[in-house]
């Protein structure tokens, strides 16, 4: 793989010195931009600054901001200034709440719209930046479509960043054809060498949970970015490569499903993510126990995961088992067709039937038979599992005078998006009976989860948690990722 240090000038100016300034950037008629810039105030957001002059009084200035990812929505903030022929003003784009959160690694585009009292107007050229923790010595490696941001913390920081890049590229090479994904826009991965730095970058609710629970990774599908804990301390072990493969697959699944991402059942989303890691036997105990106790739930009930930590582990294993069955029995083409159908039909069940010629109940029974389990009666109604209703998490919207910017394109079909799963608890969970494995917490979290069928509307969080005292690897290998 070809690698190079991605010298993204705008990014490095913004995140290192914290201020990007451009002078004399635009003029139209009587309006001239003297200076424009943005100050990185991570984790609280971005402060935009503009100085302009005109032959007639400037009355209104807006700064339009768009996250460069799955969403095409722009929002604006009103620049505060004293009207006049020469003005200086600022606008704050916050990142303090769930509705205004800017994930680390997000690529943002912005421009100013300046209007005078006599109807003259100037729009500045769009600028692009990447939002990262300030105060860290950021650098990056890239293969052109996958960018890995890291900072110089130890002598191994660059090497680990290259390992993450290689795993992400290999995952794309492996899972891209299966999902029918061909990347045209970049994916950003942010590697943290110190967990304290990563904790600050988590969403507001996750920061609270992170005081007691270890988050090994978190991904945001709308923004096409993910965070990875690369600290590799003695309590956690080295999970960075498996975490990268798992979470990056969720980004690919989101790309494959497009605006219908919320239609992807969690058993499929998580099953594909576990499948991407290669040899996985860690969930075997929970799957075998479920089979032995006749406690394998209906596949249709696993649209979302909710329940005890043991049930969550079991469901991860079941999802992996079903995906393995589908790929080994039918090959990769029907899976590719399934995601193409989901993208256009916005209906999982109809997409499945069109691609595989099976209803979800028929697939369930076929898979059960492959495990040696008695099939279900097709006439038996499937009781739905608890589900959070898919909702759209709005792109940060202005408060006060700031308003939602109109979409720059024709109205698209309604977007189905992921939903929240249940929140975490601090209750430790014991390992398999008879094992010497200490406790860990794997309860699904409300701020979104790894592969939750319907993570928060504009983003999907891939969170891997562990009990803070034990911080163990399941089956002596690593922490379980959870929702």
Legacy VTK file of the C-alpha trace (Angstrom):
# vtk DataFile Version 3.0
C-alpha trace
ASCII
DATASET POLYDATA
POINTS 483 float
0.000 0.000 0.000
1.237 3.432 -0.865
1.435 5.696 2.161
2.435 9.248 2.624
2.189 11.883 5.261
-0.944 13.792 4.340
0.076 17.396 4.710
-3.348 18.934 4.915
-2.404 22.566 5.224
-5.755 23.903 6.295
-6.107 21.237 8.973
-2.691 21.798 10.460
-3.189 25.555 10.554
-6.524 25.161 12.271
-5.658 22.556 14.857
-2.134 23.441 15.785
-2.108 27.244 16.150
-5.919 27.099 16.537
-6.564 29.962 14.137
-6.873 30.008 10.356
-6.748 33.508 8.910
-7.134 34.565 5.300
-6.705 38.195 4.282
-8.190 39.999 1.314
-10.072 36.891 0.277
-12.979 38.301 -1.630
-14.610 41.348 -3.133
-17.788 41.898 -5.062
-19.001 45.333 -5.955
-18.574 47.495 -2.904
-17.958 44.563 -0.472
-14.402 43.553 0.423
-13.343 40.876 2.905
-10.360 42.167 4.834
-9.820 39.065 6.951
-11.630 35.835 7.769
-10.688 32.984 10.057
-11.766 30.271 12.446
-10.486 29.458 15.922
-10.554 25.863 17.123
-12.100 25.861 20.608
-12.206 22.077 20.947
-14.146 20.463 22.567
-16.596 23.384 22.691
-16.718 24.059 18.958
-15.418 26.615 16.475
-15.407 30.417 16.607
-15.594 32.125 13.200
-14.256 35.644 12.670
-14.754 38.093 9.816
-13.617 41.629 9.009
-15.150 43.276 5.958
-15.793 46.687 4.490
-18.195 48.175 1.975
-19.091 51.530 0.422
-22.552 51.102 1.943
-23.396 49.797 5.445
-23.128 46.045 5.930
-26.367 44.849 7.539
-26.184 41.052 7.812
-23.535 38.335 7.802
-24.065 34.604 8.088
-21.532 31.794 8.245
-22.749 28.562 6.647
-21.257 25.304 7.924
-21.611 21.800 6.517
-20.249 18.481 7.723
-18.646 16.729 4.766
-19.924 13.174 4.990
-23.219 11.408 4.385
-25.284 14.521 5.011
-25.746 17.369 2.531
-27.379 19.649 5.071
-25.913 23.026 5.904
-26.684 25.216 8.878
-25.770 28.792 9.538
-24.961 31.041 12.437
-25.494 34.790 12.399
-22.278 36.765 12.785
-22.629 39.314 15.574
-21.309 42.804 14.678
-22.150 46.487 14.756
-23.588 47.473 11.345
-21.469 49.904 9.393
-19.215 50.340 6.397
-16.329 48.512 8.108
-17.234 45.745 10.507
-15.624 43.043 12.645
-17.765 40.198 13.937
-17.792 36.642 15.316
-20.063 33.594 15.363
-19.762 30.461 17.534
-20.549 27.012 16.154
-20.940 24.955 19.322
-20.215 21.317 20.059
-21.609 20.953 23.570
-24.813 18.945 23.213
-25.999 15.821 21.399
-27.743 17.981 18.816
-24.698 20.174 18.239
-21.901 17.653 18.625
-19.026 17.726 16.119
-17.210 14.364 16.155
-13.431 14.458 16.174
-12.029 13.992 12.701
-15.052 15.586 11.008
-14.321 17.467 7.806
-16.178 20.761 7.742
-16.767 23.239 4.953
-17.741 26.854 5.658
-18.281 30.184 3.909
-19.546 33.666 4.776
-22.592 35.345 3.212
-22.356 39.152 3.485
-25.221 41.525 2.646
-25.431 45.317 2.572
-28.295 47.736 3.171
-28.647 48.481 -0.565
-28.975 44.776 -1.518
-25.389 43.925 -2.475
-24.187 40.441 -1.534
-20.893 38.548 -1.350
-20.333 34.850 -0.690
-16.754 33.905 0.167
-15.048 30.850 -1.287
-15.716 27.702 0.806
-12.907 26.670 3.162
-12.347 23.141 4.515
-10.954 22.100 7.881
-10.727 18.971 10.033
-11.859 19.243 13.647
-9.381 17.712 16.135
-8.239 18.170 19.716
-6.194 21.318 20.073
-2.830 21.311 21.799
-1.678 17.988 20.290
1.058 17.528 17.704
-1.182 16.167 14.931
0.080 14.448 11.828
-1.510 12.032 9.369
-0.902 9.128 7.016
-3.157 8.346 4.086
-3.681 6.070 1.118
-5.742 8.710 -0.652
-9.213 7.708 0.567
-8.494 6.581 4.118
-6.878 9.195 6.360
-5.442 8.302 9.760
-4.773 11.201 12.127
-2.394 10.669 15.007
-0.211 12.769 17.247
3.381 12.297 18.333
3.072 10.849 21.815
5.678 8.079 21.788
8.164 6.727 19.302
5.547 4.154 18.236
2.780 6.646 17.404
3.504 6.818 13.677
4.007 3.061 13.416
0.658 2.367 15.066
-1.021 4.876 12.768
0.389 3.004 9.777
-0.896 -0.271 11.237
-4.368 1.228 11.595
-4.217 2.479 8.008
-3.214 -0.964 6.792
-6.020 -2.706 8.709
-8.607 -0.199 7.461
-7.401 -0.620 3.876
-7.446 -4.430 4.200
-10.942 -4.285 5.692
-12.089 -2.156 2.780
-10.492 -4.564 0.296
-12.225 -7.503 2.011
-15.640 -6.072 2.914
-16.046 -3.446 0.184
-16.871 -5.961 -2.582
-19.193 -7.903 -0.262
-21.155 -4.750 0.554
-20.902 -3.274 -2.924
-19.044 -0.224 -1.647
-16.555 1.782 -3.671
-15.226 4.740 -1.744
-15.242 8.095 -3.482
-15.101 10.316 -0.405
-12.489 10.010 2.366
-12.931 8.190 5.660
-11.120 9.694 8.660
-9.744 7.623 11.533
-8.380 9.337 14.639
-5.923 7.384 16.808
-5.466 8.431 20.432
-2.225 7.448 22.138
-3.517 8.587 25.523
-7.003 7.647 26.696
-7.338 10.926 28.595
-7.156 12.746 25.243
-9.772 10.457 23.722
-12.150 10.817 26.665
-12.344 14.584 26.033
-13.289 13.864 22.418
-16.285 11.667 23.281
-19.864 12.985 22.981
-21.168 14.750 26.104
-23.078 11.745 27.480
-20.249 9.378 26.645
-17.759 11.549 28.538
-19.716 10.936 31.732
-19.829 7.182 31.145
-16.130 7.188 30.251
-15.289 8.145 33.839
-16.193 4.552 34.776
-16.175 2.622 31.499
-13.464 2.248 28.904
-14.437 3.165 25.351
-12.127 1.403 22.914
-13.658 2.891 19.818
-16.484 5.066 18.577
-17.585 5.708 15.021
-19.832 8.317 13.424
-21.263 7.193 10.113
-22.772 10.453 8.913
-19.466 12.250 9.393
-17.453 9.259 8.066
-15.069 9.333 10.994
-14.130 7.098 13.905
-12.054 7.290 17.080
-9.763 4.491 18.229
-8.074 4.025 21.593
-4.461 3.268 20.728
-3.031 3.633 24.221
-2.466 -0.112 24.710
-2.035 0.055 28.469
-1.473 -3.009 30.604
-5.056 -3.181 31.889
-6.767 -2.987 28.512
-4.393 -4.857 26.232
-3.833 -4.099 22.562
-7.219 -3.953 20.816
-6.529 -1.268 18.254
-6.382 -3.478 15.154
-9.496 -5.575 15.830
-11.341 -2.445 16.940
-10.359 -0.695 13.713
-11.582 -3.576 11.517
-14.880 -3.852 13.382
-15.708 -0.176 13.434
-14.500 0.553 9.934
-16.907 -2.126 8.708
-19.764 -0.171 10.258
-18.695 2.872 8.233
-18.732 0.701 5.106
-22.164 -0.696 5.980
-23.447 2.864 6.324
-21.963 3.738 2.927
-23.593 0.664 1.396
-27.041 1.425 2.828
-26.916 5.181 2.314
-29.935 7.028 3.644
-31.589 3.682 4.444
-28.963 2.841 7.055
-31.614 2.706 9.780
-33.212 -0.230 7.941
-30.164 -2.443 8.463
-30.972 -4.897 11.258
-28.455 -4.955 14.078
-27.824 -8.698 13.782
-26.634 -8.078 10.200
-24.670 -4.920 10.998
-22.877 -6.477 13.968
-22.527 -9.836 12.270
-20.699 -8.257 9.338
-18.478 -6.246 11.692
-17.476 -9.351 13.665
-17.032 -11.283 10.401
-14.595 -8.635 9.158
-12.250 -9.361 12.050
-11.471 -12.824 10.740
-11.167 -15.760 13.129
-13.571 -15.149 16.013
-14.312 -17.752 18.653
-14.883 -15.492 21.648
-18.663 -15.498 21.343
-18.837 -19.276 21.044
-19.591 -19.873 24.725
-22.660 -17.637 24.677
-23.953 -18.995 21.355
-23.514 -22.617 22.453
-25.198 -21.894 25.768
-28.158 -20.352 23.925
-28.434 -23.410 21.676
-28.146 -25.819 24.598
-30.832 -23.968 26.552
-33.108 -23.493 23.535
-32.729 -19.745 24.047
-31.956 -18.656 20.483
-34.327 -15.736 19.845
-36.167 -15.227 16.546
-33.948 -13.485 14.038
-36.645 -10.890 13.394
-36.495 -9.897 17.065
-32.834 -8.897 16.718
-33.507 -5.784 14.687
-32.100 -3.971 17.705
-30.293 -5.351 20.726
-31.625 -4.804 24.205
-31.233 -6.889 27.322
-28.587 -8.129 29.698
-24.883 -7.997 28.839
-24.901 -11.777 28.373
-27.754 -11.440 25.881
-25.826 -8.749 24.035
-22.767 -11.010 23.770
-24.996 -13.853 22.623
-26.584 -11.636 19.978
-23.196 -10.562 18.635
-22.316 -14.219 18.252
-25.653 -15.069 16.653
-25.298 -12.218 14.173
-21.843 -13.450 13.233
-23.193 -16.986 12.830
-26.033 -15.888 10.541
-23.764 -13.731 8.372
-21.252 -16.574 8.076
-24.066 -18.916 7.026
-25.335 -16.464 4.413
-21.910 -15.869 2.885
-20.792 -19.518 2.954
-24.095 -20.833 1.608
-24.905 -18.246 -1.053
-21.620 -16.484 -1.726
-21.112 -12.747 -1.746
-23.364 -11.683 -4.642
-26.701 -11.886 -2.777
-25.227 -9.870 0.100
-24.128 -7.192 -2.351
-27.601 -7.229 -3.893
-29.193 -7.040 -0.435
-27.481 -3.746 0.321
-28.231 -2.361 -3.136
-31.894 -3.187 -2.483
-31.863 -1.649 0.992
-30.433 1.527 -0.472
-33.275 1.861 -2.990
-36.223 0.087 -1.333
-35.772 1.439 2.200
-37.272 -1.813 3.507
-35.139 -4.592 4.962
-37.630 -7.461 4.647
-38.465 -6.761 0.994
-34.773 -6.265 0.216
-33.931 -9.627 1.796
-36.605 -11.472 -0.177
-35.499 -9.861 -3.440
-31.840 -10.766 -2.882
-32.111 -14.212 -1.262
-35.614 -15.372 -2.167
-36.253 -15.892 1.559
-38.380 -14.172 4.136
-36.628 -13.371 7.371
-38.471 -16.271 9.041
-37.369 -18.647 6.278
-33.776 -17.446 6.622
-34.086 -17.921 10.370
-35.217 -21.526 9.966
-32.584 -22.321 7.342
-29.885 -20.979 9.647
-31.350 -22.826 12.672
-31.246 -26.093 10.764
-27.595 -25.468 9.889
-26.947 -25.300 13.651
-28.960 -28.443 14.337
-31.838 -26.527 15.931
-35.470 -27.332 15.209
-37.081 -24.826 12.834
-39.841 -22.533 14.004
-43.421 -22.847 12.839
-43.782 -20.384 9.997
-47.254 -19.515 11.197
-46.023 -18.660 14.673
-46.049 -14.884 15.101
-42.707 -13.392 16.033
-42.904 -11.204 19.094
-41.072 -7.944 18.449
-38.145 -7.083 20.680
-37.962 -3.757 22.448
-37.023 -1.195 19.852
-36.200 2.451 20.008
-38.064 4.281 17.273
-35.675 5.450 14.538
-35.353 9.209 14.764
-33.312 11.814 12.997
-30.730 13.522 15.131
-30.722 17.021 13.669
-27.602 18.570 12.321
-26.632 21.367 14.737
-29.265 24.052 14.336
-28.950 27.698 15.169
-30.414 29.184 18.279
-31.851 32.651 18.479
-31.446 34.405 15.192
-29.598 31.524 13.518
-31.765 29.324 11.309
-31.614 26.080 9.391
-30.167 26.671 5.950
-32.306 25.482 3.042
-31.140 22.267 1.424
-29.059 22.990 -1.674
-30.755 20.257 -3.673
-34.099 18.735 -4.518
-35.975 17.062 -1.709
-34.813 13.506 -1.248
-36.727 10.506 0.022
-37.244 10.431 3.788
-34.109 9.275 5.514
-34.334 6.324 7.870
-31.667 6.598 10.486
-30.389 4.594 13.412
-31.785 4.911 16.888
-30.449 4.809 20.395
-29.974 1.607 22.324
-30.264 1.259 26.065
-27.834 2.992 28.375
-24.901 1.519 30.270
-24.793 0.502 33.865
-21.872 0.123 36.196
-22.897 -3.413 37.137
-20.043 -5.861 36.552
-20.794 -9.019 34.612
-19.066 -12.305 35.366
-17.332 -14.320 32.696
-18.368 -17.836 31.660
-18.994 -20.195 34.595
-15.861 -21.904 35.723
-13.622 -19.318 34.108
-11.115 -17.233 36.008
-12.046 -14.208 33.938
-12.787 -11.066 35.946
-15.857 -8.946 35.431
-16.668 -6.521 32.673
-19.589 -4.317 31.758
-21.103 -4.713 28.322
-24.497 -3.138 28.709
-25.730 -1.334 25.587
-25.378 2.423 25.876
-27.836 5.180 25.204
-25.386 7.336 23.330
-25.375 4.839 20.538
-23.558 1.633 20.043
-21.414 -0.511 17.916
-23.714 -1.484 15.147
-26.892 -0.522 16.898
-29.617 -0.865 14.384
-30.292 2.565 14.265
-27.663 4.494 16.032
-28.324 8.196 16.590
-29.697 9.839 13.552
-26.722 11.664 12.137
-24.148 9.308 13.565
-23.444 5.772 14.592
-21.326 5.294 17.666
-19.237 2.153 17.931
-18.451 1.844 21.581
-16.371 -0.849 23.207
-16.724 -0.841 26.965
-15.195 -2.717 29.865
-15.525 -2.700 33.645
-12.973 -0.133 34.844
-11.377 -2.202 37.570
-10.988 -5.449 35.693
-10.506 -4.013 32.203
-10.145 -7.508 30.860
-10.033 -9.140 27.497
-12.818 -11.663 26.956
-11.434 -15.194 26.702
-8.053 -13.795 27.586
-7.819 -11.837 24.359
-9.611 -8.499 24.422
-12.600 -6.447 25.611
-15.920 -7.017 24.116
-17.282 -4.305 22.082
-20.787 -3.328 22.933
-23.439 -0.902 21.939
LINES 1 484
483 0 1 2 3 4 5 6 7 8 9 10 11 12 13 14 15 16 17 18 19 20 21 22 23 24 25 26 27 28 29 30 31 32 33 34 35 36 37 38 39 40 41 42 43 44 45 46 47 48 49 50 51 52 53 54 55 56 57 58 59 60 61 62 63 64 65 66 67 68 69 70 71 72 73 74 75 76 77 78 79 80 81 82 83 84 85 86 87 88 89 90 91 92 93 94 95 96 97 98 99 100 101 102 103 104 105 106 107 108 109 110 111 112 113 114 115 116 117 118 119 120 121 122 123 124 125 126 127 128 129 130 131 132 133 134 135 136 137 138 139 140 141 142 143 144 145 146 147 148 149 150 151 152 153 154 155 156 157 158 159 160 161 162 163 164 165 166 167 168 169 170 171 172 173 174 175 176 177 178 179 180 181 182 183 184 185 186 187 188 189 190 191 192 193 194 195 196 197 198 199 200 201 202 203 204 205 206 207 208 209 210 211 212 213 214 215 216 217 218 219 220 221 222 223 224 225 226 227 228 229 230 231 232 233 234 235 236 237 238 239 240 241 242 243 244 245 246 247 248 249 250 251 252 253 254 255 256 257 258 259 260 261 262 263 264 265 266 267 268 269 270 271 272 273 274 275 276 277 278 279 280 281 282 283 284 285 286 287 288 289 290 291 292 293 294 295 296 297 298 299 300 301 302 303 304 305 306 307 308 309 310 311 312 313 314 315 316 317 318 319 320 321 322 323 324 325 326 327 328 329 330 331 332 333 334 335 336 337 338 339 340 341 342 343 344 345 346 347 348 349 350 351 352 353 354 355 356 357 358 359 360 361 362 363 364 365 366 367 368 369 370 371 372 373 374 375 376 377 378 379 380 381 382 383 384 385 386 387 388 389 390 391 392 393 394 395 396 397 398 399 400 401 402 403 404 405 406 407 408 409 410 411 412 413 414 415 416 417 418 419 420 421 422 423 424 425 426 427 428 429 430 431 432 433 434 435 436 437 438 439 440 441 442 443 444 445 446 447 448 449 450 451 452 453 454 455 456 457 458 459 460 461 462 463 464 465 466 467 468 469 470 471 472 473 474 475 476 477 478 479 480 481 482
